[in-house]
Every structure is written in C-alpha cells, then in structure tokens.
Amino acid sequence: MTRLFISLYLGLLATLFIFMVAAHLINTYLYVDIENIIKAENFAAEITLLQELDSHVTLQRRQELIDVIADKNQVIISPVAFDSIPSHIQKALENQLTWFDDDEYDYFTAFSPAQYYQIEENEAHQLLKIDETVGDAIFIALICFVASGCFIWLFGLHRKLKRLESTLVDISQGNLSARASTLKRFQVGRLNVCLNTMAEQMESLLGSHKQLTHVIAHEFRSPLFRMQMILEMLVTAKRDNMMAHVQGLEDEIFCLEDLVEELLSYAKMERAELKLQLEQVNIADFSHNLQEKLLIECKASLQWHNHLDNESNILLDKSLTERAITNLVKNADKYGESEIYVCINKIDDSIVVCVEDNGSGIPASQQKAIFEAFHQVSGVSQNTGFGLGLTIVKEIAQLHGGTIIVTDSEYGGAKFVLMLPLKH
C-alpha cells in the first residue's frame, strides 16, 4: 500500500512537470510565439525612434543611445556582419527591423546604410538576476503547494485504502465477520459498501454450505442406517416377510431420491444457474391439470378455486410455477390436518396463489425464518421434510420478481400467498 501511495504521488508530480513542458513547447512551436512577437515589436519601436534621431547625432552619440537601449532591455547589443547572420534570418530582416527567437540570437537592422546588430541576454544584469530569483521562488512555491495538496489528498486516500486492505486481509484469513467502516470520512466511493456486501454474501454462502454439508450428513445417515437394518433383516427373514422388507427398502430409496432432488434444486438456484424458460400457457388448463395431479398425491381434502379467465394465455415458466405451487400444497398436506384450500387469482399484472390449511399454523416468531434453508418449525411432530421446500419457493418467486409471504389462515393453519408478476 505504501508503494502504491508513493507511485501515485510521484506520478502526479511527474504529470504536472510534463504538462508544463508540453505547454511551453506547444506555445513556442505549434502556435504563434506571442511573447517573442511582443518583445520584437517593443524593440522595433525603440529602433525606429533611434533612426529618426540618427541624422541629428554623432556616431559616438548613436553608440551611447544603443548602449542605453541595451541596458534598459537587459541585453548586450553587438554589431555583426550580414554574412554571419543565418540565411533564414537574413531573409526575415529584409522585411522587418527585428528578429526574436528562443533558440537563436536575436537580431535587428537600423540606419542607412543598413547596419546589423546581434542581441544576447545580459545574464550579469541585476534585474535579470532578481527576475530569475523571483521566478525560481514562484516555481518552487508552486511545486511545493501542489505537492503539499497532493500529499494531503493522497495521504487521506492512503489511510482509507489501508483500512480497506486491513479488512480484506482479515477476510482472507478467515474472519468473515470483518467489515469496512461506512463512516463518511473513511469511504472510498461505494467501495466500502460493495466490500461489505460481498463479505456478507460470502459469509452467508459459506455458512449455507457448511449447513448444507451438515444436513446432507444428517439426512443421509438416517435412511442409509435404515436400509442397512432392512438388508440385515432380509438375510434372516422368512419368505412371507421378504416383500415387506423389500417395500421398506424401496421407500428408503425413494426418500433418498427426493432428498437428492431437493438438494440439487436448491444448489442450482443458489448459484443462479436457473433461468426462466418462458412460454405461452393457458392458465385455466394449467390450473386444472395441476389440480388433478395434486388431488391424487394429497392425503387431505383439496379444495381448489380458480378465478382465472378460461381463455387467458399468459407468459410464464410452467415448470417452475408448477414446482412452487406443488411445494406449497404438499407442505400444507404434510403439516395441516384434513383440509387444504387453494385459490388462484389474477390481480393487476400478477398471478396470486393462496394456499391455506386447517392445521396448527406457524408461530409468528418463526414465520420469517421458515423461508431460510434447512429451517424446520420447532415443536411440530410431523417434521419429516428436509427444510428446503419453502426455500425453493422463495427462490422461484424472486427469480420471477415476485414475493412469497406467510400469515395466519382463517381456517386455523398457515396461509401462504405467492405473487408472480406476469411477463410481457
């Protein structure tokens, strides 16, 4: 982190320096050099005045005036032969009195016959020394000011990133409860919030996987133990009792198949592998077929009320919708008493399915928790499930952009309301 801070700091200073150099080069070579043009025009005005006085003064006085001009402009003026002047400057001086350039000597022509002079900066001049000192001081002050501002800003960023780095190190070392501070002075954009969200999801996912491993071990142990006992009894069983033992073995195999199917469905939904397979479905036919199927599978009396238009075709995932309703009805059949009430309505742009039973219901303190994976209602003797059915219903509802809630039923048991928005 320290190396990142130093590299950012030095990079910012280098960028500033490069910008200043580039600005100077662009101003000098790609555009008109205004500074030199202004200097040349000012100097030309002085030379023009000197030429006007030339016919009224002696040669010695002319030289004295030239020396005054040189001193006032902090330069050294020396007469030169025309042939010693670079050719491109010779051509320029044919049309103008002065030539100023950053990279070469400056020149001017005056008097009749024409005399040519070379101009160079007088580095020993006191004003230039003061100007150079002031310029250096301003430049150093600018660099220090920018450097200080950048240091303060980057140091603050460094502290924030250092805290985030510490949180990430804690998470990488197994402390999944570590969280980044969300105080405003420690925030780096939305990075803190996103990091905390990621950590929470990781903690939830790993916790779910640990719980899944525990449940798998627990749930598989019981049927496997019973199968082992049945096989041992088959060895010594009489012929008349063999079919009963075989039937028991078959039931345990079906139990394992159901468990594996539930676990695979849950794992697929949790990893977001499941995608909606939308198709045009006649909702009346869909409801009727599902009712016929569940009438056969349920032990309790099933009262089915369909308030949908028989001609209504809607776009939905038939398989997942059937799975969600089936889970709710079988849950009511398992934990209810003798009656199951199913009502399907279309409200606005949603299909609303209500499933109720006349059982003992679900305590209010556990109504939110029952949708969590592997949760089973405490104090219920019929707890023979795996604690995944309602979790899968919740995942299907969320996949559709819908909701599932549970309340107390007027029949004495639980009332589940599944709402699935229609797709267009």
PAPA-299004 format. One record per residue (C-alpha): x, z, y; residue in three letters. Coordinates in steps of 0.02 Angstrom, whole numbers, padded with zeros to 5 digits, always signed. Each point is the difference from the previous one (the first is absolute). Example, Ala and Ser with C-alpha at 12.3 -4.5 7.8 and 13.67 -1.06 7.14 Angstrom:
<atoms>
+00615	+00390	-00225	ALA
+00069	-00033	+00172	SER
</atoms>
This chain:
<atoms>
+00000	+00000	+00000	MET
+00144	+00039	+00119	THR
+00078	-00169	-00033	ARG
-00167	-00082	+00037	LEU
-00010	+00094	+00165	PHE
+00178	-00051	+00050	ILE
-00027	-00182	-00050	SER
-00161	-00010	+00101	LEU
+00083	+00081	+00150	TYR
+00153	-00113	-00002	LEU
-00108	-00151	-00036	GLY
-00106	+00036	+00153	LEU
+00152	+00017	+00113	LEU
+00077	-00159	-00070	ALA
-00164	-00091	+00030	THR
+00000	+00057	+00181	LEU
+00179	-00058	+00027	PHE
-00032	-00169	-00081	ILE
-00155	-00022	+00107	PHE
+00098	+00030	+00160	MET
+00137	-00122	-00051	VAL
-00127	-00131	-00053	ALA
-00096	+00019	+00164	ALA
+00160	-00029	+00098	HIS
+00046	-00155	-00102	LEU
-00175	-00072	+00014	ILE
-00003	+00029	+00187	ASN
+00172	-00080	+00022	THR
-00003	-00149	-00117	TYR
-00180	-00044	-00042	LEU
-00077	+00023	+00172	TYR
+00056	-00024	+00179	VAL
+00130	+00131	+00046	ASP
-00092	+00068	+00152	ILE
+00132	+00129	+00041	GLU
+00139	-00129	+00017	ASN
-00112	-00117	+00099	ILE
-00039	+00138	+00125	ILE
+00183	+00046	+00017	LYS
+00046	-00183	+00025	ALA
-00133	-00025	+00134	GLU
+00055	+00155	+00096	ASN
+00181	-00052	-00008	PHE
-00045	-00178	+00054	ALA
-00085	+00070	+00155	ALA
+00160	+00090	+00050	GLU
+00106	-00156	-00030	ILE
-00120	-00104	+00105	THR
+00021	+00119	+00147	LEU
+00189	-00003	-00023	LEU
-00001	-00192	+00008	GLN
-00101	+00006	+00161	GLU
+00136	+00111	+00077	LEU
+00146	-00098	-00072	ASP
+00017	-00119	+00148	SER
+00013	+00147	+00120	HIS
+00131	+00106	-00091	VAL
+00179	-00019	-00052	THR
+00057	-00019	-00181	LEU
+00062	+00179	+00003	GLN
-00169	+00060	+00062	ARG
-00086	-00104	-00135	ARG
+00103	+00089	-00133	GLN
-00041	+00168	+00076	GLU
-00185	-00041	-00008	LEU
+00018	-00056	-00181	ILE
+00086	+00166	-00038	ASP
-00145	+00094	+00083	VAL
-00126	-00095	-00105	ILE
+00103	+00038	-00156	ALA
+00008	+00185	+00042	ASP
-00187	+00013	+00037	LYS
-00041	-00086	-00165	ASN
+00128	+00102	-00101	GLN
+00092	-00159	-00054	VAL
+00169	-00085	+00016	ILE
-00005	-00175	+00076	ILE
+00148	-00114	-00036	SER
+00023	-00184	+00050	PRO
+00018	-00118	-00149	VAL
+00036	-00183	-00027	ALA
-00149	-00110	-00045	PHE
+00084	-00060	-00159	ASP
+00014	+00179	-00067	SER
-00189	+00022	+00004	ILE
-00092	-00038	-00165	PRO
-00078	-00173	+00001	SER
-00181	+00058	-00018	HIS
+00023	+00117	+00150	ILE
+00079	-00142	+00101	GLN
-00159	-00102	-00025	LYS
-00109	+00148	+00050	ALA
+00100	+00031	+00159	LEU
-00031	-00179	+00056	GLU
-00183	+00047	+00028	ASN
+00009	+00185	+00044	GLN
+00113	+00119	+00093	LEU
+00016	+00135	-00132	THR
+00012	+00023	-00189	TRP
-00030	+00167	-00082	PHE
+00017	+00027	-00187	ASP
+00010	+00153	-00114	ASP
+00133	-00072	-00116	ASP
+00116	-00088	+00122	GLU
+00073	+00020	+00175	TYR
-00117	-00030	+00145	ASP
+00042	-00140	+00126	TYR
-00054	-00063	+00169	PHE
+00046	-00141	+00118	THR
+00005	+00005	+00190	ALA
+00070	-00080	+00158	PHE
+00054	-00177	+00041	SER
+00102	-00066	-00079	PRO
-00072	+00091	-00153	ALA
+00092	+00154	-00059	GLN
-00032	+00079	-00170	TYR
+00007	+00185	-00037	TYR
-00007	+00106	-00158	GLN
-00096	+00165	-00004	ILE
+00040	+00142	-00118	GLU
-00064	+00178	-00005	GLU
+00108	+00128	+00087	ASN
+00004	+00135	-00134	GLU
+00100	+00115	+00113	ALA
-00134	+00003	+00134	HIS
-00070	+00174	+00029	GLN
-00182	-00054	+00003	LEU
+00017	-00087	-00168	LEU
+00079	+00155	-00075	LYS
-00146	+00105	+00063	ILE
-00126	-00129	-00061	ASP
+00081	-00005	-00171	GLU
+00000	+00189	-00010	THR
-00183	+00011	+00050	VAL
-00045	-00140	-00120	GLY
+00090	+00085	-00144	ASP
-00084	+00165	+00043	ALA
-00173	-00083	+00003	ILE
+00033	-00088	-00164	PHE
+00062	+00160	-00083	ILE
-00149	+00095	+00070	ALA
-00119	-00133	-00067	LEU
+00081	+00006	-00172	ILE
-00005	+00190	+00000	CYS
-00181	+00002	+00056	PHE
-00054	-00127	-00132	VAL
+00108	+00085	-00132	ALA
-00073	+00170	+00042	SER
-00178	-00066	-00004	GLY
+00030	-00089	-00165	CYS
+00085	+00154	-00071	PHE
-00145	+00114	+00045	ILE
-00128	-00122	-00071	TRP
+00099	-00039	-00157	LEU
+00044	+00182	-00028	PHE
-00185	+00043	+00005	GLY
-00035	-00141	-00122	LEU
+00145	+00061	-00107	HIS
-00076	+00175	-00010	ARG
-00170	-00071	-00049	LYS
+00074	-00113	-00133	LEU
+00108	+00144	-00063	LYS
-00158	+00101	-00031	ARG
-00079	-00147	-00091	LEU
+00158	-00022	-00102	GLU
-00005	+00185	-00047	SER
-00182	-00018	-00056	THR
+00043	-00154	-00105	LEU
+00146	+00091	-00080	VAL
-00115	+00144	-00047	ASP
-00126	-00121	-00076	ILE
+00136	-00094	-00095	SER
+00060	+00166	-00072	GLN
-00173	+00038	-00069	GLY
-00079	+00101	+00139	ASN
-00157	-00107	+00015	LEU
-00082	+00126	+00115	SER
+00126	-00037	+00139	ALA
-00080	-00077	+00155	ARG
+00065	-00072	+00162	ALA
-00048	+00088	+00162	SER
-00145	-00082	+00090	THR
+00036	+00085	+00167	LEU
+00008	-00129	+00139	LYS
+00181	+00040	+00046	ARG
+00056	-00035	-00179	PHE
-00101	-00157	-00032	GLN
+00080	-00171	-00022	VAL
-00148	-00115	+00026	GLY
-00115	+00015	-00151	ARG
+00148	+00025	-00117	LEU
-00031	+00188	-00020	ASN
-00183	-00024	-00043	VAL
+00037	-00144	-00120	CYS
+00136	+00102	-00085	LEU
-00118	+00148	-00023	ASN
-00135	-00115	-00068	THR
+00123	-00075	-00123	MET
+00059	+00173	-00053	ALA
-00179	+00059	-00026	GLU
-00040	-00154	-00105	GLN
+00158	+00025	-00102	MET
-00039	+00183	-00027	GLU
-00179	-00041	-00049	SER
+00054	-00142	-00114	LEU
+00136	+00098	-00088	LEU
-00114	+00150	-00015	GLY
-00133	-00113	-00075	SER
+00126	-00072	-00123	HIS
+00055	+00174	-00052	LYS
-00180	+00049	-00023	GLN
-00033	-00162	-00094	LEU
+00144	+00038	-00119	THR
-00066	+00175	-00028	HIS
-00177	-00062	-00031	VAL
+00057	-00137	-00117	ILE
+00099	+00126	-00102	ALA
-00147	+00120	-00003	HIS
-00138	-00126	-00033	GLU
+00095	-00094	-00134	PHE
+00052	+00159	-00090	ARG
-00177	+00054	-00044	SER
-00064	-00161	-00083	PRO
+00166	-00029	-00086	LEU
-00005	+00177	-00071	PHE
-00178	-00027	-00059	ARG
+00047	-00166	-00079	MET
+00144	+00085	-00090	GLN
-00119	+00133	-00068	MET
-00124	-00133	-00057	ILE
+00137	-00096	-00090	LEU
+00055	+00158	-00089	GLU
-00180	+00035	-00052	MET
-00018	-00179	-00061	LEU
+00139	+00029	-00124	VAL
-00095	+00141	-00085	THR
-00179	-00052	+00040	ALA
-00123	-00046	-00132	LYS
-00069	-00176	-00005	ARG
-00169	+00056	+00070	ASP
+00082	+00074	+00156	ASN
+00126	-00141	+00034	MET
-00119	-00104	+00107	MET
-00035	+00149	+00113	ALA
+00186	+00025	+00027	HIS
+00025	-00186	+00030	VAL
-00140	+00003	+00129	GLN
+00084	+00148	+00086	GLY
+00165	-00094	+00003	LEU
-00088	-00151	+00075	GLU
-00077	+00108	+00137	ASP
+00170	+00069	+00047	GLU
+00071	-00177	+00010	ILE
-00142	-00052	+00116	PHE
+00036	+00155	+00105	CYS
+00182	-00053	+00017	LEU
-00052	-00177	+00045	GLU
-00113	+00066	+00138	ASP
+00140	+00110	+00067	LEU
+00125	-00144	+00001	VAL
-00126	-00113	+00088	GLU
-00035	+00131	+00133	GLU
+00185	+00032	+00029	LEU
+00040	-00186	+00014	LEU
-00143	-00029	+00121	SER
+00052	+00146	+00108	TYR
+00184	-00052	+00000	ALA
-00045	-00179	+00047	LYS
-00108	+00055	+00146	MET
+00127	+00128	+00061	GLU
+00136	-00135	+00007	ARG
-00119	-00116	+00096	ALA
+00014	-00132	-00136	GLU
-00189	-00022	-00010	LEU
-00072	-00138	+00109	LYS
-00181	-00040	+00033	LEU
-00066	-00146	-00104	GLN
-00150	-00049	+00106	LEU
-00140	-00108	-00070	GLU
-00180	-00045	+00040	GLN
-00111	+00119	-00099	VAL
-00189	+00014	-00011	ASN
-00015	+00184	+00036	ILE
-00168	+00017	-00088	ALA
+00068	-00074	-00163	ASP
+00158	+00103	+00018	PHE
-00101	+00160	+00022	SER
-00116	-00040	-00146	HIS
+00141	-00041	-00121	ASN
+00095	+00158	+00047	LEU
-00159	+00103	-00022	GLN
-00027	-00069	-00176	GLU
+00178	+00039	-00047	LYS
-00004	+00178	+00065	LEU
-00170	+00037	-00079	LEU
+00084	-00026	-00169	ILE
+00157	+00100	+00040	GLU
-00078	+00152	+00085	CYS
-00073	+00147	-00095	LYS
-00103	+00062	+00148	ALA
-00155	-00087	+00067	SER
+00050	-00132	+00127	LEU
-00118	-00039	+00144	GLN
+00057	-00156	+00090	TRP
-00073	-00054	+00167	HIS
+00054	-00168	+00069	ASN
-00057	-00034	+00179	HIS
+00093	-00165	+00020	LEU
-00068	-00175	+00030	ASP
-00011	-00091	-00167	ASN
+00059	-00161	+00081	GLU
+00148	+00081	+00087	SER
+00172	-00072	-00042	ASN
+00146	+00100	+00070	ILE
+00188	-00012	-00006	LEU
+00080	+00143	-00095	LEU
+00125	+00047	-00135	ASP
-00119	+00010	-00147	LYS
+00120	+00085	-00121	SER
+00058	+00138	+00118	LEU
-00175	+00033	+00067	THR
-00065	+00017	-00177	GLU
+00145	+00115	-00043	ARG
-00036	+00114	+00149	ALA
-00187	+00015	-00035	ILE
+00031	+00025	-00186	THR
+00123	+00141	+00033	ASN
-00126	+00089	+00113	LEU
-00143	-00018	-00126	VAL
+00107	+00057	-00149	LYS
+00062	+00146	+00103	ASN
-00181	+00050	+00033	ALA
-00041	-00024	-00185	ASP
+00146	+00112	-00050	LYS
-00024	+00143	+00123	TYR
-00187	-00012	+00036	GLY
-00146	+00063	-00103	GLU
-00135	-00121	-00054	SER
-00033	-00115	+00148	GLU
+00103	-00128	+00096	ILE
-00068	-00084	+00157	TYR
+00078	-00162	+00064	VAL
-00057	-00086	+00160	CYS
+00076	-00160	+00069	ILE
-00039	-00056	+00178	ASN
+00066	-00124	+00127	LYS
+00023	+00085	+00168	ILE
+00061	-00110	+00142	ASP
+00151	-00093	-00072	ASP
+00036	+00122	-00142	SER
-00056	+00033	-00177	ILE
-00040	+00186	-00019	VAL
-00008	+00075	-00175	VAL
-00065	+00179	-00024	CYS
+00027	+00086	-00167	VAL
-00079	+00173	-00027	GLU
-00025	+00119	-00145	ASP
-00095	+00160	-00035	ASN
+00149	+00099	-00060	GLY
+00082	+00153	+00075	SER
+00083	-00099	+00140	GLY
+00173	+00017	+00076	ILE
+00051	+00152	+00104	PRO
+00020	-00043	+00185	ALA
+00178	+00065	-00004	SER
+00048	-00132	-00130	GLN
-00098	-00151	+00064	GLN
+00149	-00074	+00093	LYS
+00126	+00038	-00137	ALA
-00095	-00088	-00140	ILE
+00061	-00170	+00062	PHE
+00181	+00052	-00024	GLU
+00088	-00061	-00156	ALA
-00015	+00112	-00155	PHE
-00110	+00126	+00089	HIS
-00138	+00075	-00107	GLN
-00136	+00116	+00061	VAL
+00039	+00178	-00050	SER
-00129	+00101	-00093	GLY
-00081	-00151	-00083	VAL
-00004	+00009	-00189	SER
-00022	-00188	-00022	GLN
+00171	-00041	+00073	ASN
+00045	-00130	-00130	THR
+00059	-00136	+00118	GLY
+00171	-00043	+00068	PHE
-00033	+00031	+00185	GLY
+00026	-00182	+00047	LEU
-00175	-00075	+00003	GLY
-00046	+00052	+00177	LEU
+00176	-00037	+00062	THR
-00020	-00179	-00060	ILE
-00170	-00012	+00086	VAL
+00081	+00059	+00163	LYS
+00140	-00129	-00018	GLU
-00128	-00139	-00031	ILE
-00100	+00054	+00153	ALA
+00155	+00001	+00110	GLN
+00054	-00169	-00069	LEU
-00168	-00070	+00059	HIS
+00015	+00090	+00167	GLY
-00142	+00117	-00050	GLY
-00026	+00185	-00031	THR
-00056	+00122	-00135	ILE
-00071	+00172	+00040	ILE
-00078	+00140	-00101	VAL
-00137	+00120	+00053	THR
-00130	+00110	-00084	ASP
-00145	-00092	-00080	SER
-00181	+00046	+00026	GLU
-00014	-00001	-00191	TYR
+00120	+00146	-00013	GLY
+00161	-00091	-00048	GLY
+00124	-00108	+00094	ALA
-00037	-00153	+00106	LYS
+00133	-00136	+00017	PHE
-00022	-00133	+00135	VAL
+00108	-00156	-00018	LEU
+00000	-00121	+00146	MET
+00080	-00172	-00020	LEU
+00004	-00117	+00152	PRO
-00053	-00177	-00040	LEU
+00134	-00134	+00015	LYS
-00039	-00159	+00095	HIS
</atoms>
